[in-house]
């Protein structure tokens, strides 16, 4: 819980310098909280700091890989998906 609370300033500020939406802060802190529980469990189970460090690194690598894929491929597919959705909506109406 303390680990999640320490992260409030990092997640509370939006890119424009204002306050981020409370829902976004809550989701971010929930992810941090459950991550800290998992990494703490890994440390307690193995009594080795390398194990949770490697798990944290793997989790971060997964996040960056997903972010790359979304930024690289999603905009074009999103536009196509929206066009199909709008066409379908026009047919229904």
Chimera marker file (.cmm) of the C-alpha trace (Angstrom):
<marker_set name="trace">
<marker id="1" x="0.000" y="0.000" z="0.000" r="1" g="1" b="0" radius="0.5"/>
<marker id="2" x="2.841" y="2.389" z="0.866" r="1" g="1" b="0" radius="0.5"/>
<marker id="3" x="4.516" y="1.660" z="-2.464" r="1" g="1" b="0" radius="0.5"/>
<marker id="4" x="1.305" y="2.562" z="-4.332" r="1" g="1" b="0" radius="0.5"/>
<marker id="5" x="0.773" y="5.716" z="-2.261" r="1" g="1" b="0" radius="0.5"/>
<marker id="6" x="4.293" y="6.907" z="-3.022" r="1" g="1" b="0" radius="0.5"/>
<marker id="7" x="3.409" y="6.774" z="-6.733" r="1" g="1" b="0" radius="0.5"/>
<marker id="8" x="0.440" y="9.171" z="-6.448" r="1" g="1" b="0" radius="0.5"/>
<marker id="9" x="2.439" y="12.246" z="-7.533" r="1" g="1" b="0" radius="0.5"/>
<marker id="10" x="3.734" y="10.411" z="-10.599" r="1" g="1" b="0" radius="0.5"/>
<marker id="11" x="0.254" y="9.390" z="-11.743" r="1" g="1" b="0" radius="0.5"/>
<marker id="12" x="-1.748" y="12.408" z="-10.543" r="1" g="1" b="0" radius="0.5"/>
<marker id="13" x="-0.199" y="14.917" z="-12.937" r="1" g="1" b="0" radius="0.5"/>
<marker id="14" x="-1.486" y="14.967" z="-16.507" r="1" g="1" b="0" radius="0.5"/>
<marker id="15" x="0.726" y="15.799" z="-19.485" r="1" g="1" b="0" radius="0.5"/>
<marker id="16" x="-0.561" y="19.372" z="-19.527" r="1" g="1" b="0" radius="0.5"/>
<marker id="17" x="0.439" y="19.908" z="-15.890" r="1" g="1" b="0" radius="0.5"/>
<marker id="18" x="-3.110" y="19.631" z="-14.550" r="1" g="1" b="0" radius="0.5"/>
<marker id="19" x="-4.667" y="16.895" z="-12.473" r="1" g="1" b="0" radius="0.5"/>
<marker id="20" x="-5.249" y="13.579" z="-14.210" r="1" g="1" b="0" radius="0.5"/>
<marker id="21" x="-8.765" y="12.087" z="-14.108" r="1" g="1" b="0" radius="0.5"/>
<marker id="22" x="-9.431" y="10.268" z="-10.856" r="1" g="1" b="0" radius="0.5"/>
<marker id="23" x="-10.338" y="7.070" z="-12.712" r="1" g="1" b="0" radius="0.5"/>
<marker id="24" x="-6.971" y="7.061" z="-14.472" r="1" g="1" b="0" radius="0.5"/>
<marker id="25" x="-5.167" y="7.631" z="-11.179" r="1" g="1" b="0" radius="0.5"/>
<marker id="26" x="-7.137" y="4.808" z="-9.559" r="1" g="1" b="0" radius="0.5"/>
<marker id="27" x="-6.409" y="2.328" z="-12.336" r="1" g="1" b="0" radius="0.5"/>
<marker id="28" x="-2.702" y="3.205" z="-12.326" r="1" g="1" b="0" radius="0.5"/>
<marker id="29" x="-2.428" y="2.861" z="-8.557" r="1" g="1" b="0" radius="0.5"/>
<marker id="30" x="-4.313" y="-0.453" z="-8.650" r="1" g="1" b="0" radius="0.5"/>
<marker id="31" x="-1.859" y="-1.832" z="-11.205" r="1" g="1" b="0" radius="0.5"/>
<marker id="32" x="1.079" y="-0.594" z="-9.108" r="1" g="1" b="0" radius="0.5"/>
<marker id="33" x="-0.429" y="-2.092" z="-5.952" r="1" g="1" b="0" radius="0.5"/>
<marker id="34" x="-1.014" y="-5.542" z="-7.441" r="1" g="1" b="0" radius="0.5"/>
<marker id="35" x="2.391" y="-5.437" z="-9.136" r="1" g="1" b="0" radius="0.5"/>
<marker id="36" x="4.023" y="-4.715" z="-5.794" r="1" g="1" b="0" radius="0.5"/>
<marker id="37" x="2.138" y="-7.634" z="-4.214" r="1" g="1" b="0" radius="0.5"/>
<marker id="38" x="3.306" y="-9.987" z="-6.967" r="1" g="1" b="0" radius="0.5"/>
<marker id="39" x="6.907" y="-8.800" z="-6.896" r="1" g="1" b="0" radius="0.5"/>
<marker id="40" x="6.918" y="-8.888" z="-3.077" r="1" g="1" b="0" radius="0.5"/>
<marker id="41" x="5.596" y="-12.453" z="-3.167" r="1" g="1" b="0" radius="0.5"/>
<marker id="42" x="8.313" y="-13.445" z="-5.626" r="1" g="1" b="0" radius="0.5"/>
<marker id="43" x="10.956" y="-12.001" z="-3.321" r="1" g="1" b="0" radius="0.5"/>
<marker id="44" x="9.465" y="-13.639" z="-0.225" r="1" g="1" b="0" radius="0.5"/>
<marker id="45" x="9.179" y="-16.997" z="-1.984" r="1" g="1" b="0" radius="0.5"/>
<marker id="46" x="12.687" y="-17.031" z="-3.479" r="1" g="1" b="0" radius="0.5"/>
<marker id="47" x="14.577" y="-14.792" z="-1.020" r="1" g="1" b="0" radius="0.5"/>
<marker id="48" x="16.419" y="-13.506" z="-4.077" r="1" g="1" b="0" radius="0.5"/>
<marker id="49" x="16.152" y="-9.940" z="-5.361" r="1" g="1" b="0" radius="0.5"/>
<marker id="50" x="17.103" y="-10.980" z="-8.904" r="1" g="1" b="0" radius="0.5"/>
<marker id="51" x="13.814" y="-12.876" z="-9.406" r="1" g="1" b="0" radius="0.5"/>
<marker id="52" x="11.411" y="-9.943" z="-8.839" r="1" g="1" b="0" radius="0.5"/>
<marker id="53" x="13.811" y="-7.640" z="-10.683" r="1" g="1" b="0" radius="0.5"/>
<marker id="54" x="13.766" y="-9.942" z="-13.719" r="1" g="1" b="0" radius="0.5"/>
<marker id="55" x="9.964" y="-10.250" z="-13.490" r="1" g="1" b="0" radius="0.5"/>
<marker id="56" x="9.641" y="-6.457" z="-13.324" r="1" g="1" b="0" radius="0.5"/>
<marker id="57" x="11.951" y="-6.079" z="-16.337" r="1" g="1" b="0" radius="0.5"/>
<marker id="58" x="9.937" y="-8.646" z="-18.290" r="1" g="1" b="0" radius="0.5"/>
<marker id="59" x="6.691" y="-6.845" z="-17.411" r="1" g="1" b="0" radius="0.5"/>
<marker id="60" x="8.145" y="-3.509" z="-18.534" r="1" g="1" b="0" radius="0.5"/>
<marker id="61" x="9.424" y="-5.066" z="-21.763" r="1" g="1" b="0" radius="0.5"/>
<marker id="62" x="5.945" y="-6.463" z="-22.428" r="1" g="1" b="0" radius="0.5"/>
<marker id="63" x="4.385" y="-3.031" z="-21.833" r="1" g="1" b="0" radius="0.5"/>
<marker id="64" x="6.828" y="-1.323" z="-24.169" r="1" g="1" b="0" radius="0.5"/>
<marker id="65" x="6.283" y="-3.987" z="-26.837" r="1" g="1" b="0" radius="0.5"/>
<marker id="66" x="2.506" y="-3.506" z="-26.674" r="1" g="1" b="0" radius="0.5"/>
<marker id="67" x="2.938" y="0.279" z="-26.758" r="1" g="1" b="0" radius="0.5"/>
<marker id="68" x="5.166" y="-0.021" z="-29.826" r="1" g="1" b="0" radius="0.5"/>
<marker id="69" x="2.650" y="-2.230" z="-31.598" r="1" g="1" b="0" radius="0.5"/>
<marker id="70" x="-0.219" y="0.121" z="-30.818" r="1" g="1" b="0" radius="0.5"/>
<marker id="71" x="1.675" y="3.205" z="-31.926" r="1" g="1" b="0" radius="0.5"/>
<marker id="72" x="3.021" y="1.507" z="-35.022" r="1" g="1" b="0" radius="0.5"/>
<marker id="73" x="-0.033" y="-0.293" z="-36.316" r="1" g="1" b="0" radius="0.5"/>
<marker id="74" x="-3.188" y="0.886" z="-34.552" r="1" g="1" b="0" radius="0.5"/>
<marker id="75" x="-3.840" y="4.324" z="-36.117" r="1" g="1" b="0" radius="0.5"/>
<marker id="76" x="-4.426" y="2.983" z="-39.637" r="1" g="1" b="0" radius="0.5"/>
<marker id="77" x="-6.456" y="0.023" z="-38.438" r="1" g="1" b="0" radius="0.5"/>
<marker id="78" x="-8.421" y="2.265" z="-36.100" r="1" g="1" b="0" radius="0.5"/>
<marker id="79" x="-9.351" y="4.560" z="-38.983" r="1" g="1" b="0" radius="0.5"/>
<marker id="80" x="-10.459" y="1.565" z="-41.071" r="1" g="1" b="0" radius="0.5"/>
<marker id="81" x="-12.428" y="0.133" z="-38.173" r="1" g="1" b="0" radius="0.5"/>
<marker id="82" x="-14.172" y="3.485" z="-37.585" r="1" g="1" b="0" radius="0.5"/>
<marker id="83" x="-15.046" y="3.772" z="-41.285" r="1" g="1" b="0" radius="0.5"/>
<marker id="84" x="-16.581" y="0.282" z="-41.292" r="1" g="1" b="0" radius="0.5"/>
<marker id="85" x="-18.451" y="1.062" z="-38.067" r="1" g="1" b="0" radius="0.5"/>
<marker id="86" x="-19.845" y="4.289" z="-39.494" r="1" g="1" b="0" radius="0.5"/>
<marker id="87" x="-20.872" y="2.551" z="-42.719" r="1" g="1" b="0" radius="0.5"/>
<marker id="88" x="-22.607" y="-0.187" z="-40.710" r="1" g="1" b="0" radius="0.5"/>
<marker id="89" x="-24.350" y="2.398" z="-38.580" r="1" g="1" b="0" radius="0.5"/>
<marker id="90" x="-25.545" y="4.242" z="-41.691" r="1" g="1" b="0" radius="0.5"/>
<marker id="91" x="-27.008" y="1.009" z="-43.083" r="1" g="1" b="0" radius="0.5"/>
<marker id="92" x="-28.838" y="0.289" z="-39.813" r="1" g="1" b="0" radius="0.5"/>
<marker id="93" x="-30.277" y="3.804" z="-39.565" r="1" g="1" b="0" radius="0.5"/>
<link id1="1" id2="2" r="1" g="1" b="0" radius="0.2"/>
<link id1="2" id2="3" r="1" g="1" b="0" radius="0.2"/>
<link id1="3" id2="4" r="1" g="1" b="0" radius="0.2"/>
<link id1="4" id2="5" r="1" g="1" b="0" radius="0.2"/>
<link id1="5" id2="6" r="1" g="1" b="0" radius="0.2"/>
<link id1="6" id2="7" r="1" g="1" b="0" radius="0.2"/>
<link id1="7" id2="8" r="1" g="1" b="0" radius="0.2"/>
<link id1="8" id2="9" r="1" g="1" b="0" radius="0.2"/>
<link id1="9" id2="10" r="1" g="1" b="0" radius="0.2"/>
<link id1="10" id2="11" r="1" g="1" b="0" radius="0.2"/>
<link id1="11" id2="12" r="1" g="1" b="0" radius="0.2"/>
<link id1="12" id2="13" r="1" g="1" b="0" radius="0.2"/>
<link id1="13" id2="14" r="1" g="1" b="0" radius="0.2"/>
<link id1="14" id2="15" r="1" g="1" b="0" radius="0.2"/>
<link id1="15" id2="16" r="1" g="1" b="0" radius="0.2"/>
<link id1="16" id2="17" r="1" g="1" b="0" radius="0.2"/>
<link id1="17" id2="18" r="1" g="1" b="0" radius="0.2"/>
<link id1="18" id2="19" r="1" g="1" b="0" radius="0.2"/>
<link id1="19" id2="20" r="1" g="1" b="0" radius="0.2"/>
<link id1="20" id2="21" r="1" g="1" b="0" radius="0.2"/>
<link id1="21" id2="22" r="1" g="1" b="0" radius="0.2"/>
<link id1="22" id2="23" r="1" g="1" b="0" radius="0.2"/>
<link id1="23" id2="24" r="1" g="1" b="0" radius="0.2"/>
<link id1="24" id2="25" r="1" g="1" b="0" radius="0.2"/>
<link id1="25" id2="26" r="1" g="1" b="0" radius="0.2"/>
<link id1="26" id2="27" r="1" g="1" b="0" radius="0.2"/>
<link id1="27" id2="28" r="1" g="1" b="0" radius="0.2"/>
<link id1="28" id2="29" r="1" g="1" b="0" radius="0.2"/>
<link id1="29" id2="30" r="1" g="1" b="0" radius="0.2"/>
<link id1="30" id2="31" r="1" g="1" b="0" radius="0.2"/>
<link id1="31" id2="32" r="1" g="1" b="0" radius="0.2"/>
<link id1="32" id2="33" r="1" g="1" b="0" radius="0.2"/>
<link id1="33" id2="34" r="1" g="1" b="0" radius="0.2"/>
<link id1="34" id2="35" r="1" g="1" b="0" radius="0.2"/>
<link id1="35" id2="36" r="1" g="1" b="0" radius="0.2"/>
<link id1="36" id2="37" r="1" g="1" b="0" radius="0.2"/>
<link id1="37" id2="38" r="1" g="1" b="0" radius="0.2"/>
<link id1="38" id2="39" r="1" g="1" b="0" radius="0.2"/>
<link id1="39" id2="40" r="1" g="1" b="0" radius="0.2"/>
<link id1="40" id2="41" r="1" g="1" b="0" radius="0.2"/>
<link id1="41" id2="42" r="1" g="1" b="0" radius="0.2"/>
<link id1="42" id2="43" r="1" g="1" b="0" radius="0.2"/>
<link id1="43" id2="44" r="1" g="1" b="0" radius="0.2"/>
<link id1="44" id2="45" r="1" g="1" b="0" radius="0.2"/>
<link id1="45" id2="46" r="1" g="1" b="0" radius="0.2"/>
<link id1="46" id2="47" r="1" g="1" b="0" radius="0.2"/>
<link id1="47" id2="48" r="1" g="1" b="0" radius="0.2"/>
<link id1="48" id2="49" r="1" g="1" b="0" radius="0.2"/>
<link id1="49" id2="50" r="1" g="1" b="0" radius="0.2"/>
<link id1="50" id2="51" r="1" g="1" b="0" radius="0.2"/>
<link id1="51" id2="52" r="1" g="1" b="0" radius="0.2"/>
<link id1="52" id2="53" r="1" g="1" b="0" radius="0.2"/>
<link id1="53" id2="54" r="1" g="1" b="0" radius="0.2"/>
<link id1="54" id2="55" r="1" g="1" b="0" radius="0.2"/>
<link id1="55" id2="56" r="1" g="1" b="0" radius="0.2"/>
<link id1="56" id2="57" r="1" g="1" b="0" radius="0.2"/>
<link id1="57" id2="58" r="1" g="1" b="0" radius="0.2"/>
<link id1="58" id2="59" r="1" g="1" b="0" radius="0.2"/>
<link id1="59" id2="60" r="1" g="1" b="0" radius="0.2"/>
<link id1="60" id2="61" r="1" g="1" b="0" radius="0.2"/>
<link id1="61" id2="62" r="1" g="1" b="0" radius="0.2"/>
<link id1="62" id2="63" r="1" g="1" b="0" radius="0.2"/>
<link id1="63" id2="64" r="1" g="1" b="0" radius="0.2"/>
<link id1="64" id2="65" r="1" g="1" b="0" radius="0.2"/>
<link id1="65" id2="66" r="1" g="1" b="0" radius="0.2"/>
<link id1="66" id2="67" r="1" g="1" b="0" radius="0.2"/>
<link id1="67" id2="68" r="1" g="1" b="0" radius="0.2"/>
<link id1="68" id2="69" r="1" g="1" b="0" radius="0.2"/>
<link id1="69" id2="70" r="1" g="1" b="0" radius="0.2"/>
<link id1="70" id2="71" r="1" g="1" b="0" radius="0.2"/>
<link id1="71" id2="72" r="1" g="1" b="0" radius="0.2"/>
<link id1="72" id2="73" r="1" g="1" b="0" radius="0.2"/>
<link id1="73" id2="74" r="1" g="1" b="0" radius="0.2"/>
<link id1="74" id2="75" r="1" g="1" b="0" radius="0.2"/>
<link id1="75" id2="76" r="1" g="1" b="0" radius="0.2"/>
<link id1="76" id2="77" r="1" g="1" b="0" radius="0.2"/>
<link id1="77" id2="78" r="1" g="1" b="0" radius="0.2"/>
<link id1="78" id2="79" r="1" g="1" b="0" radius="0.2"/>
<link id1="79" id2="80" r="1" g="1" b="0" radius="0.2"/>
<link id1="80" id2="81" r="1" g="1" b="0" radius="0.2"/>
<link id1="81" id2="82" r="1" g="1" b="0" radius="0.2"/>
<link id1="82" id2="83" r="1" g="1" b="0" radius="0.2"/>
<link id1="83" id2="84" r="1" g="1" b="0" radius="0.2"/>
<link id1="84" id2="85" r="1" g="1" b="0" radius="0.2"/>
<link id1="85" id2="86" r="1" g="1" b="0" radius="0.2"/>
<link id1="86" id2="87" r="1" g="1" b="0" radius="0.2"/>
<link id1="87" id2="88" r="1" g="1" b="0" radius="0.2"/>
<link id1="88" id2="89" r="1" g="1" b="0" radius="0.2"/>
<link id1="89" id2="90" r="1" g="1" b="0" radius="0.2"/>
<link id1="90" id2="91" r="1" g="1" b="0" radius="0.2"/>
<link id1="91" id2="92" r="1" g="1" b="0" radius="0.2"/>
<link id1="92" id2="93" r="1" g="1" b="0" radius="0.2"/>
</marker_set>
